[in-house]
Structure formats: C-alpha cells, structure tokens
Amino acid sequence: MWKKTMYMALTALMFGSSAMAIEIPENPAVNFNKESTAYSSNGFNQVLEAYGLSFMTELATEVPAGYAKVQGAEPVFNDLGTAYSPKDYHDILTAYGLELTVENAGGIVVRPYVQLVAEGRLEFEDNVSIAYAKQEWQNILSAYSLAIVEEVAVTAVTEEFDNSSEQSAVIAVDCPEAPEGAKVNERGCWEYSSDVLFGFDKSTVNPDFHVGLRDIQRVFELNPGLKIVVEGYTCNVGRSEYNQLLSERRAKAVVDYLVDVVGVHPDTVTWTGFGEDRPAYSNETAEGRAKNRRVELKRWE
C-alpha cells in the first residue's frame, strides 16, 4: 500500500520541448531479426510489447486491414508474415501510442520511409512494401516518442488516497454536486469525454466541440462567484508517465480555451491532471477505457 499526496501549488515545471523517446532495451526477451524480415502481426506485436508498448484496441480500424481485429475487448493478431509500406508501419506504430515529429524524423536514415514536405508535414512512402532488419527497426523506433511535452505550469490539488492491492480497479469517488446548469452524466459528474474533446494523442480542443465548452459560460452566469477546477484523466493504456503528462496538457487546454475564447475569468478556473491513477470505470473493456479518458469539472473552493 502506498499513499499519494498532491498539494495546492502553482509550480513551474520545465519539461522542455524534447520528446520522451523510445528506449531500445539492451536484451529484450523478443527482438527484431538481424536480417530483413516480414513479420506476422503476432510476431511484430510480441516485439513491440518487449519494448514496453501495448496495442490500443480503439485504433484497430486505423491499422492496415488484416493486422489486427478485436474480439470482445482484446486484440487478435495473425501468424501470416507480411511486409507493409512505411505509411502502414507508421499507422501501426501510432496504434501503439507512438508519435513521430518533424524534428525527430530527420534521425531516420532508413530510406525509403519518411520525408519532409511543404509546410512542415511528413510524408510516408506508400507505394512499396518493405521488410526491415534489426538495425533498421532500431533506427526507426528510436526516432519515435511517447509524447511531445511543452513547458507548462502545473497546478496540483491537495488530495490523499490509498492504492492498496485490496482496492477495486475503479477507485474514483462520486462527484460532488454540480452547479446549476451543468450537464451531468450517469455518475452525477460534470465531465466530458477526452475522445470527443481531443484527437488521438492531441491536446488541442476539437473545433466540433467548441459549442459544448461555450455552454460552461452559461453555468458561470447562473452561479455568481463560481470557481472550478478542471481535472484531466486517462485510461491505463501506455506508460503511466506519459498518461500523467497527457492528462495535464488536456486539462490545461480546456482551461486555456475557457479563458481565451469563452471569456471565463482566469481567477475562477484552475486545472490539474491525474493520469491513469483514478479510473472511474473499468479498464478491462474498451468502453470503460474510453470513459476513463475524460475531463471532469468540479467546484473549486
């Protein structure tokens, strides 16, 4: 059992602009072959899992047809050796929570794979299927990262909770009473789905949801003196460190939008992120994980 304490403070954290790069394990239990190899999706998945990565079932429709399908809540892979185009490989790696930035793409010396085109966009070769060897894969993966973290000011709220082995996988408590005019869900919580608010692995509010966030202005009008804290949460897919930072960036993005666009006074809203630490729904199913990727709004006294 361990205790986690977060305190109320406005702490400037310098994360810099560098990425959390993939660490190439020295002696993984499963590794790439030295020679160029067309892996089965089952074999490729085993290698990536040895690198600490997990396939996101929610993105199964984004990978090449035949790479994986979802049965129940679990991904199912095959044993058919297949060489893909670099574009397909990129889509597959993205489904494992990886990202390739323009800055890091220059580190890939494997050709053909990716090139920089107009307006700082990356373009992946899509007309040829390639089987890469171990050193080539290590070069490609070393350029990918789990997140690009910007300099942010982190606001943490004092809270203590136990995370013992006896506890349920769902440890979130009921939400406090929402202010007048706030739209709540079945748990009585004033919250929004991150899958609606943001694109995959993004922390910029989707334009399609701007109207939803503008409704918050009405809540402030109905509740004079109201102050709120925006809390970001994730599911448990991916590394906990990455999920923590993603939850913080998303909570901050909502606050920035409320202040800069909606017109909420900055003194009435703050934010924090809890990553994957407080699942309100079961992470055992795709539906539960989707619900855990959320942003909650609560009164801030």
C-alpha positions as CSV (number, residue, x, y, z in Angstrom):
1,M,0.0,0.0,0.0
2,W,1.2,3.4,-0.8
3,K,-0.1,6.9,-0.2
4,K,0.0,9.6,-2.9
5,T,-0.2,13.2,-1.8
6,M,-0.7,16.2,-4.1
7,Y,-0.5,19.7,-2.8
8,M,-2.0,23.0,-3.9
9,A,0.8,24.9,-5.6
10,L,1.5,26.7,-8.8
11,T,4.8,25.1,-9.8
12,A,6.6,26.0,-13.0
13,L,7.9,22.7,-14.4
14,M,10.3,22.9,-17.3
15,F,9.7,19.8,-19.3
16,G,11.3,21.3,-22.4
17,S,10.3,20.6,-25.9
18,S,12.2,17.3,-26.4
19,A,10.3,14.1,-26.7
20,M,10.1,11.1,-24.4
21,A,12.0,8.9,-26.8
22,I,11.5,5.1,-27.1
23,E,14.2,3.4,-25.1
24,I,15.8,0.5,-27.0
25,P,16.1,-2.4,-24.5
26,E,19.6,-4.0,-24.4
27,N,18.3,-7.6,-24.1
28,P,14.6,-7.8,-24.7
29,A,13.0,-11.2,-24.4
30,V,11.9,-10.8,-28.0
31,N,13.8,-8.8,-30.6
32,F,13.9,-8.0,-34.3
33,N,15.7,-10.3,-36.6
34,K,19.1,-9.3,-37.9
35,E,18.1,-9.9,-41.5
36,S,15.3,-8.2,-43.3
37,T,12.1,-10.0,-42.2
38,A,8.4,-9.7,-43.0
39,Y,6.9,-10.3,-39.6
40,S,3.5,-11.7,-38.8
41,S,1.3,-9.3,-36.8
42,N,1.6,-11.7,-33.9
43,G,5.4,-11.6,-34.0
44,F,5.5,-7.8,-34.5
45,N,3.2,-7.3,-31.6
46,Q,5.4,-9.5,-29.4
47,V,8.5,-7.5,-30.3
48,L,6.8,-4.2,-29.6
49,E,5.5,-5.5,-26.3
50,A,9.1,-6.4,-25.4
51,Y,9.8,-2.7,-25.9
52,G,7.1,-1.8,-23.4
53,L,4.4,-0.9,-25.9
54,S,0.8,-2.0,-26.0
55,F,-1.7,-2.1,-28.9
56,M,-4.7,0.2,-28.4
57,T,-7.8,-1.7,-29.5
58,E,-9.6,1.6,-30.0
59,L,-7.4,2.2,-33.0
60,A,-7.7,-1.2,-34.6
61,T,-9.6,0.3,-37.5
62,E,-6.7,2.7,-38.2
63,V,-4.1,-0.1,-38.9
64,P,-3.8,-2.0,-42.2
65,A,-6.6,-4.5,-42.8
66,G,-5.6,-7.9,-41.5
67,Y,-3.1,-6.6,-39.0
68,A,-5.4,-7.0,-36.0
69,K,-9.1,-7.4,-35.2
70,V,-10.8,-7.0,-31.9
71,Q,-12.8,-9.9,-30.3
72,G,-14.5,-8.8,-27.2
73,A,-12.1,-6.3,-25.7
74,E,-8.9,-8.0,-26.8
75,P,-6.9,-7.6,-30.0
76,V,-6.3,-10.7,-32.1
77,F,-3.2,-11.0,-34.3
78,N,-2.3,-13.5,-37.0
79,D,0.8,-15.6,-38.0
80,L,0.9,-14.5,-41.6
81,G,4.3,-12.9,-42.5
82,T,3.5,-9.5,-44.1
83,A,5.7,-6.6,-45.3
84,Y,4.0,-3.3,-45.2
85,S,4.6,0.1,-46.7
86,P,6.2,2.8,-44.4
87,K,2.9,4.5,-44.3
88,D,1.3,1.4,-43.0
89,Y,4.1,0.8,-40.5
90,H,3.6,4.4,-39.2
91,D,-0.2,3.7,-38.7
92,I,0.7,0.5,-36.8
93,L,3.2,2.3,-34.6
94,T,0.7,5.1,-33.9
95,A,-1.7,2.4,-32.7
96,Y,0.9,1.6,-30.0
97,G,0.8,5.1,-28.8
98,L,3.9,6.4,-30.7
99,E,4.4,9.7,-32.4
100,L,6.9,10.9,-35.0
101,T,7.6,14.6,-35.0
102,V,9.2,16.7,-37.8
103,E,12.2,17.3,-35.5
104,N,12.8,13.6,-34.9
105,A,12.0,12.4,-38.4
106,G,15.4,13.6,-39.6
107,G,17.0,11.0,-37.4
108,I,15.6,8.2,-39.5
109,V,18.3,7.2,-42.0
110,V,16.3,4.3,-43.4
111,R,15.2,5.0,-46.9
112,P,12.5,5.0,-48.2
113,Y,10.5,5.7,-45.1
114,V,9.6,9.4,-44.5
115,Q,10.4,12.8,-46.0
116,L,9.6,16.4,-45.1
117,V,7.3,18.1,-47.5
118,A,5.7,21.6,-47.7
119,E,4.5,23.3,-44.6
120,G,6.5,21.1,-42.2
121,R,4.4,18.0,-43.0
122,L,5.8,14.4,-43.0
123,E,5.0,12.2,-46.0
124,F,5.5,8.4,-45.7
125,E,6.3,6.1,-48.6
126,D,3.1,4.3,-49.5
127,N,3.8,2.6,-52.8
128,V,6.2,-0.2,-51.8
129,S,6.2,-2.9,-49.2
130,I,9.5,-3.3,-47.2
131,A,10.9,-5.8,-44.8
132,Y,13.3,-4.1,-42.4
133,A,16.2,-5.7,-40.4
134,K,17.0,-5.3,-36.7
135,Q,19.3,-2.2,-37.1
136,E,16.8,-0.5,-39.4
137,W,14.0,-1.0,-37.0
138,Q,16.0,0.2,-34.0
139,N,16.8,3.3,-36.0
140,I,13.1,3.9,-36.9
141,L,11.8,3.3,-33.4
142,S,14.5,5.5,-31.8
143,A,13.0,8.4,-33.7
144,Y,9.5,7.8,-32.3
145,S,8.4,9.1,-29.0
146,L,5.6,8.7,-26.5
147,A,4.8,12.4,-26.2
148,I,6.0,15.9,-27.0
149,V,5.8,17.8,-23.7
150,E,5.7,21.6,-23.7
151,E,6.7,23.9,-20.8
152,V,3.6,24.2,-18.6
153,A,2.6,25.4,-15.1
154,V,1.2,22.5,-13.1
155,T,-1.5,23.2,-10.6
156,A,-1.9,20.3,-8.1
157,V,-4.8,19.9,-5.7
158,T,-4.3,18.6,-2.2
159,E,-5.6,15.0,-2.1
160,E,-4.7,11.8,-0.4
161,F,-5.8,8.3,-1.3
162,D,-4.7,4.7,-0.9
163,N,-3.9,2.4,-3.7
164,S,-3.7,-0.9,-2.0
165,S,-3.9,-4.3,-3.6
166,E,-7.3,-4.8,-1.8
167,Q,-8.9,-1.9,-3.6
168,S,-11.1,-2.2,-6.6
169,A,-9.8,-1.3,-10.0
170,V,-12.4,1.5,-10.0
171,I,-11.4,3.8,-7.2
172,A,-13.0,7.2,-8.1
173,V,-15.5,8.5,-5.6
174,D,-18.8,10.0,-6.6
175,C,-18.7,13.5,-7.9
176,P,-19.8,16.4,-5.7
177,E,-23.0,18.2,-6.5
178,A,-22.6,20.1,-9.8
179,P,-23.5,23.8,-10.1
180,E,-26.8,24.9,-11.6
181,G,-27.0,24.5,-15.3
182,A,-24.1,21.9,-15.6
183,K,-24.9,18.8,-17.6
184,V,-24.0,15.7,-15.6
185,N,-23.7,12.0,-16.6
186,E,-25.0,8.8,-15.1
187,R,-22.5,9.2,-12.2
188,G,-23.7,12.7,-11.5
189,C,-20.4,14.1,-12.7
190,W,-19.9,17.2,-14.8
191,E,-17.5,15.7,-17.3
192,Y,-16.6,15.5,-21.0
193,S,-15.0,12.6,-22.9
194,S,-11.5,13.2,-24.0
195,D,-12.2,11.2,-27.1
196,V,-14.7,13.9,-28.0
197,L,-12.7,16.9,-26.8
198,F,-9.4,15.9,-28.5
199,G,-8.0,13.9,-31.3
200,F,-5.8,10.8,-30.6
201,D,-2.8,11.8,-28.6
202,K,-3.6,15.5,-29.0
203,S,-4.2,18.3,-26.5
204,T,-5.9,20.8,-28.8
205,V,-9.7,21.1,-28.3
206,N,-11.6,19.8,-31.4
207,P,-13.4,22.7,-33.2
208,D,-16.5,20.5,-33.3
209,F,-16.8,20.7,-29.5
210,H,-16.4,24.4,-29.1
211,V,-20.1,24.9,-28.7
212,G,-20.1,22.3,-25.8
213,L,-17.5,24.2,-23.9
214,R,-19.2,27.5,-24.6
215,D,-22.2,26.1,-22.5
216,I,-19.9,26.5,-19.5
217,Q,-20.2,30.2,-19.8
218,R,-23.9,29.8,-19.1
219,V,-23.0,27.8,-15.9
220,F,-20.9,30.7,-14.7
221,E,-23.7,33.2,-15.4
222,L,-26.1,31.1,-13.3
223,N,-23.7,30.7,-10.4
224,P,-22.2,34.0,-9.4
225,G,-18.8,33.6,-7.6
226,L,-18.4,30.1,-9.0
227,K,-14.8,28.7,-9.2
228,I,-14.0,25.4,-10.9
229,V,-11.0,23.1,-11.2
230,V,-10.6,21.2,-14.5
231,E,-9.3,17.7,-13.9
232,G,-7.7,15.5,-16.7
233,Y,-7.8,11.7,-16.6
234,T,-6.7,8.9,-18.9
235,C,-7.1,5.1,-19.3
236,N,-4.3,2.8,-18.4
237,V,-3.1,2.1,-21.9
238,G,0.5,3.3,-22.4
239,R,3.1,4.4,-19.9
240,S,1.9,6.0,-16.7
241,E,4.4,8.9,-17.0
242,Y,3.1,9.7,-20.5
243,N,-0.5,9.4,-19.3
244,Q,0.1,11.8,-16.5
245,L,1.6,14.4,-18.8
246,L,-1.2,14.0,-21.3
247,S,-3.9,14.4,-18.7
248,E,-2.2,17.7,-17.6
249,R,-1.9,19.0,-21.1
250,R,-5.5,18.3,-21.8
251,A,-6.8,19.8,-18.6
252,K,-4.8,23.0,-19.3
253,A,-6.0,23.1,-22.9
254,V,-9.6,23.2,-21.7
255,V,-8.8,26.0,-19.2
256,D,-7.0,27.9,-21.9
257,Y,-10.0,27.7,-24.2
258,L,-12.4,28.8,-21.5
259,V,-10.3,31.8,-20.6
260,D,-9.0,32.8,-24.1
261,V,-12.1,32.0,-26.2
262,V,-15.2,31.6,-24.0
263,G,-14.2,34.6,-21.7
264,V,-14.2,32.9,-18.3
265,H,-12.1,35.0,-15.9
266,P,-8.7,33.3,-15.2
267,D,-9.1,33.8,-11.5
268,T,-12.1,31.5,-11.4
269,V,-10.7,28.4,-13.1
270,T,-7.6,26.2,-12.5
271,W,-6.6,22.8,-13.6
272,T,-4.7,19.6,-12.7
273,G,-4.1,16.1,-14.1
274,F,-4.3,12.6,-12.5
275,G,-3.3,10.5,-15.5
276,E,-4.4,6.9,-15.1
277,D,-4.4,6.9,-11.3
278,R,-8.2,7.4,-10.7
279,P,-10.2,5.2,-13.0
280,A,-13.9,5.8,-12.7
281,Y,-14.8,2.9,-15.0
282,S,-13.2,-0.5,-15.6
283,N,-10.1,-0.5,-17.7
284,E,-10.8,-4.1,-18.6
285,T,-13.0,-3.2,-21.6
286,A,-12.7,-0.8,-24.5
287,E,-15.8,1.0,-23.4
288,G,-14.5,1.5,-19.9
289,R,-11.1,2.8,-21.1
290,A,-12.9,5.3,-23.4
291,K,-14.9,6.6,-20.4
292,N,-11.8,6.9,-18.3
293,R,-10.3,9.2,-20.9
294,R,-12.2,12.2,-19.5
295,V,-12.1,15.7,-18.3
296,E,-14.1,16.5,-15.1
297,L,-15.1,19.9,-13.9
298,K,-15.7,20.4,-10.1
299,R,-16.3,23.3,-7.8
300,W,-13.0,24.9,-6.5
301,E,-13.4,26.4,-3.1
